[in-house]
Amino acid sequence: MSNSQYIAALEIGSSKIVGAIAEKTSAGYVQINHLEMEKLTNSVRHGCVQNVENTKGCINSIIKKLENRVDGTIDEVFVGLSGRSLHSEPTEVNHNLDATVPITEEVLDSIVNEAGRDPIKNYETIKVVPRTYYVDKNETKSPRGQFGSNINIKLNLIVARQNLKLNLDRVMNGAVRVREYLVTPLVVADEILEPSEKSLGCMLIDLGAETTTVSFYKNDSLVYLTTLPLGGRNITRDITVGLNVLEDTAERVKKNISNPLEKNVDHISIEGVNSTDAANYIAARTGEIIANIKQQISYAGVKTVDLHNIVLIGGGAQLQGIARRIEDEIKLKVRMGSYPKTLNILDHNINRAEYVQIFSLLSNAAAKMPYNQSCVRLNTYGDTDQDFVTPDYSSNRSYDDDDDYSYGRFREEPTRPGKPSRTSNSRERTEPKRQKRRTWLDKAREKMEKLMNEPEDEE
């Protein structure tokens, strides 16, 4: 029996759904070798589920494929939560304390949870993220164990429209049980940002298909988070409408133009589309997206000089030249985000930048999963501690007395490798045949003794 844990996660995006399973060994290593993806068309818009049945069908397909890969049953999954309405709302709570009693984790949790219960019209609070603590007006990063008569906590409420999570609940109902919803932008930041980046100040940009999530960190805390209704698909649709081609063709053209954001683009034909004409649409829409991203700096209440760098992830971030364009426009160094360093990606075919989100979810979930629990039940075929495994007689095949043993799964005998063993049940079935042979012999002996004991006829 394996001592490994198996963690399953789903990331539901506007263009695709990705599911994966990570294996956490008894030594604590987390490795990924099983990932499945299903493309979506108009079932999820701006990260919010629109077509429940189609989305549920894709999820069921992914779950089935993953179960076949691991030869087991997925009982529950961690699900990433993101979408157009997801953003942060700053707030603060003030609480009087008993100055003779130290501040404990339970006290802090109670105060933070109290802040999350304050309703915001048309929005649901998904998570409460503390930003700064003040004990008797003195700023501190960790008030645990301190004494004081008053504590003030500045927080960020992570909120979203109520239908975002409601539709996810409807989709997951009947598909697979949700162990926990994880706020994808927060999890990704925790898993891929360097501690120095969070401390010095950085901007995390997740450029997706229909949304772009922008978050800021400074002094090891989340400052601001928002989701813009713009993404890579906007660029594709501009080409589709402007040049009158199918969306699939426009997507391939966008990916195959070398440096489409440069001033001088090579004049070639790609699937009958003029590269220069397509590049004009790409550059125009990309400029609009970057301008909206840049505007968030002032909305967050920070300045460019307060930030150390930009970390860029997402499928839309794979557009050639976009990192350099962002550097030129925002005047900050850009690095491409990669999967968490705590993971070992066993299959090089799935080691791709577009899967950073699902990898981050798995890494985060593996860290919080109790050691004696697992999202997956592996199929077992008998007790491996025994020398023999009882065959499965549930098959429709009937037992024939002339057979040595019936149809089923057998384990090899340790002393006779490569040859199936007879089970105790099989031996019990053949026992009547040996009993019949012994009865016949007994009868023959009795008959012979009777003949021998009969008196001889007198002549």
C-alpha positions as CSV (number, residue, x, y, z in Angstrom):
1,M,0.0,0.0,0.0
2,S,1.4,3.4,-1.0
3,N,2.2,5.9,1.7
4,S,1.9,8.8,-0.7
5,Q,-0.8,11.5,-0.6
6,Y,-2.6,12.5,-3.8
7,I,-3.9,16.0,-4.2
8,A,-6.3,16.9,-7.0
9,A,-7.0,20.4,-8.3
10,L,-9.1,22.2,-11.0
11,E,-8.5,25.6,-12.6
12,I,-11.6,26.9,-14.5
13,G,-10.6,29.6,-17.0
14,S,-12.4,31.4,-19.9
15,S,-10.7,29.4,-22.6
16,K,-10.0,26.0,-20.9
17,I,-10.3,23.9,-17.8
18,V,-7.2,22.3,-16.4
19,G,-7.1,19.4,-13.9
20,A,-4.1,17.8,-12.4
21,I,-3.0,15.4,-9.6
22,A,0.1,15.8,-7.5
23,E,1.7,13.0,-5.4
24,K,3.3,14.0,-2.1
25,T,5.7,11.3,-0.9
26,S,6.2,10.3,2.7
27,A,9.5,12.3,2.5
28,G,7.6,15.5,1.6
29,Y,8.4,15.7,-2.1
30,V,5.6,16.9,-4.3
31,Q,5.7,15.7,-7.9
32,I,3.3,16.0,-10.8
33,N,2.9,13.6,-13.7
34,H,-0.8,13.7,-14.5
35,L,-2.5,16.7,-16.1
36,E,-5.6,17.0,-18.4
37,M,-7.0,19.9,-20.2
38,E,-10.4,20.6,-22.0
39,K,-10.9,23.6,-24.2
40,L,-14.0,25.8,-23.7
41,T,-16.0,27.9,-26.1
42,N,-18.4,30.5,-24.7
43,S,-19.1,28.4,-21.6
44,V,-17.1,30.6,-19.2
45,R,-17.0,34.4,-19.9
46,H,-14.5,36.6,-18.1
47,G,-13.9,33.8,-15.6
48,C,-17.6,33.4,-14.7
49,V,-19.5,30.2,-15.6
50,Q,-22.3,30.9,-18.2
51,N,-23.1,27.4,-19.4
52,V,-23.4,25.1,-16.4
53,E,-24.0,21.9,-18.2
54,N,-21.2,22.2,-20.8
55,T,-18.7,23.2,-18.1
56,K,-19.8,20.3,-15.9
57,G,-19.3,18.0,-18.8
58,C,-15.8,19.2,-19.3
59,I,-15.0,18.7,-15.6
60,N,-16.4,15.2,-15.6
61,S,-14.3,14.4,-18.7
62,I,-11.2,15.6,-17.0
63,I,-11.9,13.8,-13.7
64,K,-12.5,10.5,-15.6
65,K,-9.2,10.9,-17.6
66,L,-7.3,11.6,-14.4
67,E,-8.9,8.6,-12.6
68,N,-7.8,6.4,-15.5
69,R,-4.3,7.8,-15.3
70,V,-3.8,7.0,-11.6
71,D,-6.1,3.9,-11.5
72,G,-8.2,5.3,-8.7
73,T,-11.2,7.4,-7.7
74,I,-11.1,11.2,-7.1
75,D,-13.2,11.9,-4.0
76,E,-12.6,15.6,-3.8
77,V,-10.7,18.5,-5.4
78,F,-9.3,21.9,-4.6
79,V,-10.8,24.5,-7.0
80,G,-9.2,27.8,-8.0
81,L,-11.4,30.9,-7.8
82,S,-10.9,33.9,-10.1
83,G,-13.0,36.1,-12.4
84,R,-13.9,39.5,-13.6
85,S,-15.5,40.7,-10.4
86,L,-12.8,39.5,-8.0
87,H,-11.0,42.4,-6.4
88,S,-9.8,43.8,-3.0
89,E,-11.6,46.2,-0.7
90,P,-9.6,47.9,2.0
91,T,-11.0,48.0,5.5
92,E,-9.9,48.1,9.1
93,V,-11.0,46.8,12.5
94,N,-10.4,48.3,15.9
95,H,-10.6,46.2,19.1
96,N,-10.0,46.8,22.8
97,L,-8.0,44.1,24.6
98,D,-7.2,43.0,28.2
99,A,-3.7,44.4,28.6
100,T,-2.8,41.7,31.1
101,V,-3.4,38.9,28.6
102,P,-1.1,38.2,25.6
103,I,-2.5,38.4,22.1
104,T,-3.0,34.8,20.8
105,E,-3.7,33.4,17.3
106,E,-7.3,32.7,18.4
107,V,-7.9,36.3,19.3
108,L,-6.5,37.5,15.9
109,D,-8.6,35.0,14.0
110,S,-11.7,36.1,15.8
111,I,-11.0,39.8,15.0
112,V,-10.2,39.0,11.3
113,N,-13.3,36.9,10.9
114,E,-15.4,39.6,12.4
115,A,-14.3,42.0,9.6
116,G,-15.3,39.4,7.0
117,R,-18.9,39.4,8.2
118,D,-19.6,43.0,7.3
119,P,-21.7,42.8,4.1
120,I,-20.8,44.6,1.0
121,K,-23.8,45.2,-1.3
122,N,-24.0,42.7,-4.2
123,Y,-20.6,41.2,-3.3
124,E,-19.6,38.2,-1.3
125,T,-16.4,38.2,0.9
126,I,-14.3,35.3,-0.3
127,K,-11.2,35.9,2.0
128,V,-9.9,38.4,4.5
129,V,-6.2,39.2,4.1
130,P,-4.5,41.2,7.0
131,R,-2.2,43.9,5.8
132,T,-0.8,45.8,8.9
133,Y,-1.2,45.5,12.6
134,Y,-1.0,48.3,15.2
135,V,-0.8,47.4,18.9
136,D,-1.4,50.5,21.0
137,K,-0.7,52.5,17.8
138,N,2.7,50.9,17.3
139,E,3.0,49.2,14.0
140,T,4.1,45.5,14.0
141,K,4.2,42.6,11.6
142,S,3.4,39.9,14.1
143,P,1.4,40.9,17.2
144,R,1.2,37.3,18.5
145,G,2.5,37.1,22.1
146,Q,2.4,40.9,22.6
147,F,0.5,42.8,25.3
148,G,-1.7,45.8,24.7
149,S,-5.0,47.4,25.5
150,N,-5.9,48.1,21.8
151,I,-5.3,46.5,18.4
152,N,-6.0,48.0,15.0
153,I,-5.8,45.8,11.9
154,K,-5.8,47.1,8.3
155,L,-7.1,44.4,6.0
156,N,-8.0,43.7,2.4
157,L,-11.4,42.0,1.8
158,I,-11.2,39.8,-1.3
159,V,-14.7,40.0,-2.7
160,A,-16.5,39.0,-5.8
161,R,-20.0,39.1,-7.3
162,Q,-22.2,36.5,-5.6
163,N,-22.9,34.7,-8.9
164,L,-19.2,33.9,-9.3
165,K,-19.0,31.3,-6.5
166,L,-22.7,30.4,-6.8
167,N,-22.3,29.2,-10.4
168,L,-19.1,27.3,-9.5
169,D,-21.1,25.6,-6.8
170,R,-23.8,24.6,-9.3
171,V,-21.1,23.3,-11.7
172,M,-19.3,21.2,-9.1
173,N,-22.5,19.8,-7.6
174,G,-22.8,16.3,-9.1
175,A,-19.4,16.4,-10.6
176,V,-17.0,16.0,-7.7
177,R,-16.9,17.3,-4.1
178,V,-15.0,20.5,-3.5
179,R,-12.6,20.3,-0.6
180,E,-11.8,24.0,-0.7
181,Y,-11.9,27.0,-2.9
182,L,-8.5,28.7,-3.3
183,V,-8.3,32.3,-4.5
184,T,-6.0,31.8,-7.5
185,P,-4.3,35.2,-7.6
186,L,-3.4,35.0,-3.9
187,V,-2.1,31.4,-4.1
188,V,0.0,32.1,-7.2
189,A,1.6,35.1,-5.5
190,D,2.4,33.0,-2.4
191,E,3.9,30.3,-4.5
192,I,5.9,32.0,-7.2
193,L,6.9,35.5,-5.9
194,E,10.3,35.8,-4.3
195,P,10.3,37.0,-0.6
196,S,12.5,40.0,-1.8
197,E,9.9,40.9,-4.4
198,K,7.1,41.0,-1.8
199,S,9.2,43.0,0.5
200,L,10.6,45.6,-1.9
201,G,7.4,45.9,-3.9
202,C,6.2,44.2,-7.1
203,M,3.3,44.0,-9.5
204,L,2.0,40.5,-10.4
205,I,0.2,40.4,-13.8
206,D,-1.8,37.3,-14.9
207,L,-2.7,37.9,-18.5
208,G,-5.5,35.4,-19.3
209,A,-7.8,34.8,-22.2
210,E,-10.6,37.2,-21.2
211,T,-9.4,38.7,-17.9
212,T,-6.2,40.3,-16.6
213,T,-5.6,40.1,-12.9
214,V,-3.3,42.7,-11.4
215,S,-2.0,42.6,-7.8
216,F,0.5,44.7,-5.9
217,Y,2.7,43.6,-2.9
218,K,4.8,45.9,-0.7
219,N,6.4,45.2,2.8
220,D,5.4,41.6,2.6
221,S,1.7,42.4,2.3
222,L,-1.0,42.6,-0.4
223,V,-1.7,46.2,-1.2
224,Y,-4.2,45.9,-4.0
225,L,-5.9,43.4,-6.3
226,T,-8.2,43.9,-9.3
227,T,-9.4,42.0,-12.4
228,L,-9.7,43.7,-15.7
229,P,-12.1,42.5,-18.4
230,L,-9.4,42.4,-21.0
231,G,-7.2,39.5,-22.2
232,G,-5.6,37.7,-25.1
233,R,-8.9,36.7,-26.7
234,N,-9.6,40.4,-27.3
235,I,-6.6,40.5,-29.6
236,T,-7.7,37.4,-31.4
237,R,-11.2,38.7,-31.9
238,D,-9.9,42.0,-33.3
239,I,-8.1,40.0,-36.0
240,T,-11.2,37.9,-36.6
241,V,-13.5,40.8,-37.2
242,G,-11.0,43.1,-38.8
243,L,-9.6,40.6,-41.3
244,N,-12.8,38.4,-41.7
245,V,-11.2,35.1,-40.6
246,L,-12.2,32.3,-38.3
247,E,-11.2,32.7,-34.6
248,D,-9.0,29.6,-34.7
249,T,-7.2,31.0,-37.7
250,A,-6.7,34.3,-36.1
251,E,-5.3,32.7,-33.0
252,R,-2.7,30.8,-35.0
253,V,-1.8,33.9,-36.9
254,K,-1.3,35.8,-33.7
255,K,1.0,33.1,-32.3
256,N,3.1,32.7,-35.5
257,I,4.0,36.3,-36.3
258,S,7.5,37.0,-35.3
259,N,7.6,40.0,-33.0
260,P,4.2,41.4,-33.8
261,L,4.7,44.4,-31.5
262,E,7.7,45.7,-33.3
263,K,7.4,48.7,-35.7
264,N,8.6,46.9,-38.7
265,V,7.0,43.4,-39.1
266,D,8.0,41.1,-41.9
267,H,5.5,41.2,-44.7
268,I,4.5,37.5,-45.1
269,S,1.2,35.5,-45.6
270,I,0.1,33.2,-42.8
271,E,-2.9,31.0,-43.7
272,G,-3.8,33.7,-46.3
273,V,-3.6,36.5,-43.7
274,N,-1.2,39.4,-44.2
275,S,1.1,39.5,-41.2
276,T,1.5,43.3,-41.3
277,D,-2.3,43.9,-41.2
278,A,-2.7,41.4,-38.3
279,A,0.2,43.0,-36.4
280,N,-1.5,46.4,-36.5
281,Y,-4.5,44.9,-34.7
282,I,-2.3,43.1,-32.2
283,A,-0.3,46.2,-31.4
284,A,-3.3,48.4,-31.0
285,R,-5.2,46.1,-28.6
286,T,-2.0,45.2,-26.6
287,G,-1.4,48.9,-26.1
288,E,-4.9,49.3,-24.7
289,I,-4.4,46.4,-22.3
290,I,-1.0,47.7,-21.0
291,A,-2.5,51.2,-20.6
292,N,-5.2,49.8,-18.3
293,I,-2.6,47.8,-16.4
294,K,-0.5,50.9,-15.9
295,Q,-3.4,52.9,-14.6
296,Q,-3.8,50.4,-11.7
297,I,-0.6,51.8,-10.1
298,S,-2.3,55.0,-9.2
299,Y,-5.5,53.2,-8.2
300,A,-3.4,51.1,-5.8
301,G,-2.1,54.2,-4.1
302,V,1.5,53.4,-5.0
303,K,4.1,54.9,-7.3
304,T,6.4,53.3,-9.9
305,V,9.4,54.1,-7.7
306,D,7.8,52.1,-4.9
307,L,8.0,48.9,-7.0
308,H,11.0,46.8,-7.7
309,N,9.7,44.7,-10.7
310,I,6.9,43.1,-12.5
311,V,6.2,39.3,-12.7
312,L,4.2,38.2,-15.7
313,I,2.2,35.0,-16.1
314,G,-0.8,33.6,-18.0
315,G,-1.5,32.3,-21.5
316,G,-1.7,35.8,-22.9
317,A,1.8,36.5,-21.6
318,Q,3.1,34.1,-24.3
319,L,2.6,36.7,-27.0
320,Q,6.0,37.5,-28.5
321,G,7.5,40.8,-27.4
322,I,4.8,41.6,-24.8
323,A,7.2,41.5,-21.8
324,R,9.5,44.1,-23.5
325,R,6.5,46.2,-24.4
326,I,5.4,46.3,-20.8
327,E,8.9,47.2,-19.6
328,D,9.0,50.1,-22.1
329,E,5.5,51.4,-21.1
330,I,5.7,51.0,-17.3
331,K,9.4,51.5,-16.9
332,L,9.9,48.5,-14.6
333,K,11.9,45.3,-15.2
334,V,9.7,42.3,-16.1
335,R,10.4,38.7,-15.4
336,M,8.3,35.7,-16.6
337,G,6.9,33.7,-13.7
338,S,7.5,30.0,-13.5
339,Y,6.0,27.1,-11.5
340,P,6.7,26.8,-7.8
341,K,10.2,25.5,-6.9
342,T,8.7,23.1,-4.4
343,L,7.3,21.0,-7.3
344,N,8.9,18.3,-9.4
345,I,7.3,18.2,-12.9
346,L,7.9,14.6,-14.0
347,D,6.4,14.9,-17.5
348,H,8.3,17.5,-19.6
349,N,5.2,17.8,-21.9
350,I,3.2,19.5,-19.2
351,N,6.0,21.7,-18.0
352,R,4.5,24.8,-19.7
353,A,4.1,28.4,-18.6
354,E,0.4,28.4,-19.2
355,Y,0.0,25.9,-16.3
356,V,1.5,28.1,-13.6
357,Q,-1.9,28.6,-12.0
358,I,-2.8,24.8,-11.6
359,F,0.8,24.1,-10.4
360,S,0.5,26.8,-7.8
361,L,-2.9,25.5,-6.6
362,L,-1.4,22.0,-6.2
363,S,1.7,23.2,-4.3
364,N,-0.5,25.3,-1.9
365,A,-2.9,22.5,-1.3
366,A,-0.2,19.9,-0.7
367,A,1.3,22.2,2.0
368,K,-2.0,22.4,3.9
369,M,-3.3,18.8,3.4
370,P,-3.1,16.7,6.6
371,Y,-0.6,13.9,6.3
372,N,-3.2,11.1,6.7
373,Q,-5.6,12.4,4.1
374,S,-5.8,12.2,0.3
375,C,-8.0,13.4,-2.5
376,V,-7.7,10.1,-4.4
377,R,-8.5,6.5,-3.4
378,L,-6.3,4.2,-5.4
379,N,-7.9,0.9,-6.6
380,T,-6.7,-2.1,-4.7
381,Y,-6.9,-5.7,-5.8
382,G,-6.7,-7.7,-2.7
383,D,-4.5,-7.7,0.5
384,T,-0.9,-7.5,-0.7
385,D,0.3,-8.7,2.7
386,Q,-1.2,-12.2,2.0
387,D,0.4,-14.9,-0.2
388,F,-2.8,-15.3,-2.2
389,V,-5.5,-13.0,-3.4
390,T,-9.1,-14.3,-3.6
391,P,-10.3,-14.1,-7.2
392,D,-13.3,-12.1,-8.2
393,Y,-16.3,-14.3,-8.9
394,S,-18.6,-11.5,-9.8
395,S,-18.0,-12.1,-13.5
396,N,-20.9,-13.5,-15.6
397,R,-18.6,-16.4,-16.6
398,S,-20.0,-19.6,-14.9
399,Y,-17.7,-22.0,-13.1
400,D,-16.8,-25.3,-14.8
401,D,-15.9,-28.2,-12.6
402,D,-13.3,-29.2,-15.2
403,D,-11.5,-25.9,-14.7
404,D,-8.7,-25.6,-12.1
405,Y,-9.9,-22.1,-11.1
406,S,-12.5,-19.6,-12.2
407,Y,-12.1,-16.2,-14.0
408,G,-10.6,-13.5,-11.8
409,R,-7.4,-11.6,-10.9
410,F,-4.6,-13.6,-9.4
411,R,-1.3,-12.7,-7.7
412,E,1.8,-14.6,-8.4
413,E,3.1,-17.0,-5.8
414,P,6.3,-15.7,-4.3
415,T,8.1,-19.1,-4.8
416,R,6.8,-19.6,-8.4
417,P,7.1,-16.3,-10.2
418,G,5.2,-15.9,-13.5
419,K,2.7,-18.6,-12.8
420,P,-0.8,-18.0,-11.3
421,S,-1.5,-19.7,-8.0
422,R,-4.6,-21.6,-7.0
423,T,-6.5,-20.0,-4.3
424,S,-7.9,-21.7,-1.2
425,N,-11.4,-21.2,-2.7
426,S,-10.3,-23.0,-5.9
427,R,-9.0,-25.9,-3.9
428,E,-12.2,-26.1,-2.0
429,R,-14.1,-26.3,-5.4
430,T,-11.8,-29.2,-6.5
431,E,-12.2,-31.1,-3.2
432,P,-15.4,-32.9,-4.2
433,K,-13.7,-34.5,-7.2
434,R,-11.0,-36.0,-5.0
435,Q,-13.7,-37.2,-2.6
436,K,-15.5,-39.0,-5.4
437,R,-12.3,-40.8,-6.4
438,R,-11.7,-42.0,-2.9
439,T,-15.3,-43.3,-2.6
440,W,-14.9,-45.4,-5.8
441,L,-11.7,-46.9,-4.5
442,D,-13.3,-47.8,-1.2
443,K,-16.1,-49.5,-3.1
444,A,-13.7,-51.4,-5.2
445,R,-11.8,-52.6,-2.2
446,E,-15.0,-53.7,-0.4
447,K,-16.1,-55.6,-3.5
448,M,-12.7,-57.3,-3.8
449,E,-12.6,-58.2,-0.2
450,K,-16.1,-59.6,-0.4
451,L,-15.2,-61.8,-3.4
452,M,-12.0,-63.0,-1.7
453,N,-13.9,-63.9,1.5
454,E,-16.6,-65.9,-0.3
455,P,-16.3,-69.7,0.2
456,E,-15.0,-71.6,-2.9
457,D,-17.5,-73.9,-4.7
458,E,-17.1,-77.6,-3.8
459,E,-16.5,-79.8,-6.8
